């Protein structure tokens, strides 16, 4: 990550504008690594001021995919804090910029959830998940929208 991903201008710009980066050397901070359940590096955690984790990225990703995942993390952070308009804007952006990728599928999933959380309208959730199923029929995020029926 240090040689390819972090130095990339897209990654650096995103981090500078939207997150407060803190780098922890795991071998020097075992207690913190245990607290945040870090079992593999690189491990990027998006947490709030109280240390609550809202999103995690584990393992190496190239710059474009890393920015997509960071952006999803910022969206989840906003969603969890009730900033529904900010979360929706973030998820819409990820779904557009990263169409036909795993990040795009996940963005559509969380976009539908965000609209539901904001207005408590089941039709919004259903509509969003139907779009997800049309655009990403084989995605794990589409599978997550299915409610099992007992036979």
Backbone torsions as a table, in degrees:
resi	resn	phi	psi	omega
1	UNK	NA	-37.1	-177.8
2	UNK	-66.7	-29.7	-175.9
3	UNK	-92.8	-26.4	-176.0
4	UNK	-116.8	-55.5	-168.6
5	UNK	-77.0	-56.3	-175.7
6	UNK	-61.0	-39.1	-179.9
7	UNK	-72.5	-14.1	-178.3
8	UNK	-60.4	132.4	-177.4
9	UNK	-57.8	-34.1	179.3
10	UNK	-66.1	-40.5	179.5
11	UNK	-69.2	-48.8	-178.9
12	UNK	-59.2	-42.5	179.9
13	UNK	-64.2	-44.6	179.5
14	UNK	-61.2	-48.5	-179.0
15	UNK	-61.7	-44.4	-178.9
16	UNK	-61.1	-38.1	-175.7
17	UNK	-84.2	-31.0	-166.2
18	UNK	-122.7	-13.3	-178.9
19	UNK	-136.5	163.7	174.3
20	UNK	-107.2	103.7	-176.1
21	UNK	-76.8	139.2	174.3
22	UNK	-135.8	125.2	-179.7
23	UNK	-105.2	129.2	-179.7
24	UNK	-116.8	130.0	173.3
25	UNK	-85.9	111.1	-172.2
26	UNK	-59.0	-44.6	-176.7
27	UNK	-64.0	-20.7	178.5
28	UNK	-97.4	-5.9	-175.4
29	UNK	-139.2	56.6	-177.1
30	UNK	-59.2	-38.1	-179.5
31	UNK	-63.4	-43.3	178.8
32	UNK	-66.4	-40.8	177.1
33	UNK	-60.4	-42.0	177.7
34	UNK	-66.4	-41.7	179.8
35	UNK	-59.9	-39.1	-178.0
36	UNK	-96.0	9.7	176.6
37	UNK	55.8	44.2	178.4
38	UNK	-87.4	109.6	179.3
39	UNK	-112.9	-6.2	-179.6
40	UNK	-152.6	148.5	177.7
41	UNK	-123.2	154.3	-0.6
42	UNK	-70.1	153.0	-179.1
43	UNK	-141.2	112.1	-178.2
44	UNK	-108.2	126.2	-178.4
45	UNK	-117.2	130.9	171.4
46	UNK	-101.9	112.2	-175.2
47	UNK	-127.8	162.3	177.8
48	UNK	-93.7	-175.4	-176.0
49	UNK	-65.7	-16.4	178.3
50	UNK	-97.1	2.1	178.9
51	UNK	86.9	5.5	178.1
52	UNK	-74.3	129.1	-178.3
53	UNK	-81.6	129.7	178.0
54	UNK	-108.1	-19.6	-177.2
55	UNK	-166.0	151.4	-179.0
56	UNK	-141.1	141.9	173.4
57	UNK	-123.7	120.6	-179.4
58	UNK	-115.7	135.4	177.1
59	UNK	88.9	168.5	-178.1
60	UNK	-71.0	140.8	169.5
61	UNK	-137.7	143.3	173.7
62	UNK	-69.6	165.2	-171.3
63	UNK	-51.7	-50.1	-175.8
64	UNK	-62.3	-45.8	179.3
65	UNK	-67.0	-35.6	179.3
66	UNK	-65.6	-43.5	177.5
67	UNK	-62.4	-40.2	178.1
68	UNK	-60.3	-45.5	-180.0
69	UNK	-66.6	-42.0	176.2
70	UNK	-59.2	-42.4	-179.1
71	UNK	-64.2	-40.9	174.2
72	UNK	-60.2	-40.1	178.7
73	UNK	-62.1	-41.4	177.1
74	UNK	-65.0	-39.2	176.6
75	UNK	-62.2	-43.9	177.8
76	UNK	-63.7	-39.0	177.4
77	UNK	-58.9	-48.0	179.2
78	UNK	-64.3	-42.9	179.2
79	UNK	-59.8	-47.8	-178.7
80	UNK	-63.9	-25.3	-180.0
81	UNK	-95.3	6.7	177.0
82	UNK	78.0	15.4	176.4
83	UNK	-91.2	72.7	-170.0
84	UNK	-65.8	-38.9	179.2
85	UNK	-65.4	-42.1	177.6
86	UNK	-65.0	-43.1	179.5
87	UNK	-62.9	-45.2	-179.9
88	UNK	-61.0	-43.8	178.9
89	UNK	-61.1	-42.3	179.6
90	UNK	-63.9	-47.6	-178.8
91	UNK	-66.3	-37.0	176.1
92	UNK	-62.2	-42.8	179.6
93	UNK	-62.6	-45.3	179.6
94	UNK	-63.1	-42.0	-178.6
95	UNK	-64.0	-33.1	177.4
96	UNK	-76.4	-52.0	-175.2
97	UNK	-68.6	-26.7	-175.0
98	UNK	-123.3	38.7	178.2
99	UNK	-58.5	145.2	178.7
100	UNK	68.2	21.1	174.7
101	UNK	-121.9	168.4	176.2
102	UNK	-59.5	-38.0	179.2
103	UNK	-64.4	-38.8	178.0
104	UNK	-62.6	-42.3	178.0
105	UNK	-63.8	-46.2	179.7
106	UNK	-62.7	-37.6	179.1
107	UNK	-61.5	-42.6	178.5
108	UNK	-64.9	-38.0	177.1
109	UNK	-58.6	-52.9	-176.4
110	UNK	-71.7	-27.2	175.6
111	UNK	-62.7	-45.1	178.1
112	UNK	-63.0	-42.1	178.0
113	UNK	-62.3	-41.9	-179.9
114	UNK	-60.9	-45.8	178.8
115	UNK	-62.4	-40.4	178.0
116	UNK	-63.7	-46.4	-179.4
117	UNK	-60.8	-35.7	-178.1
118	UNK	-70.6	-47.3	-171.6
119	UNK	-112.2	-8.2	-176.8
120	UNK	54.9	37.1	179.4
121	UNK	-104.4	109.1	-178.6
122	UNK	-61.7	-31.1	179.6
123	UNK	-62.3	-36.6	177.1
124	UNK	-64.0	-43.2	178.9
125	UNK	-62.5	-48.6	-178.9
126	UNK	-61.8	-44.5	179.6
127	UNK	-62.2	-44.4	179.0
128	UNK	-64.0	-41.5	179.9
129	UNK	-72.4	-28.9	173.9
130	UNK	-66.4	-40.5	175.6
131	UNK	-61.1	-44.3	177.7
132	UNK	-57.0	-46.3	-178.7
133	UNK	-64.9	-36.2	178.2
134	UNK	-68.1	-45.0	-173.9
135	UNK	-82.6	-27.2	-175.9
136	UNK	-137.3	64.4	-174.0
137	UNK	-61.8	-26.0	-177.1
138	UNK	-102.3	8.7	-177.1
139	UNK	-76.5	145.9	173.2
140	UNK	-60.9	-26.7	-179.8
141	UNK	-71.9	-30.2	173.4
142	UNK	-69.6	-42.1	178.1
143	UNK	-57.3	-37.6	-178.5
144	UNK	-66.1	-15.7	-180.0
145	UNK	-88.4	-8.9	-175.5
146	UNK	-84.4	132.6	176.4
147	UNK	-100.3	120.4	-179.7
148	UNK	-67.5	142.8	178.5
149	UNK	-111.4	138.1	176.5
150	UNK	-78.2	141.3	178.1
151	UNK	-90.0	NA	NA
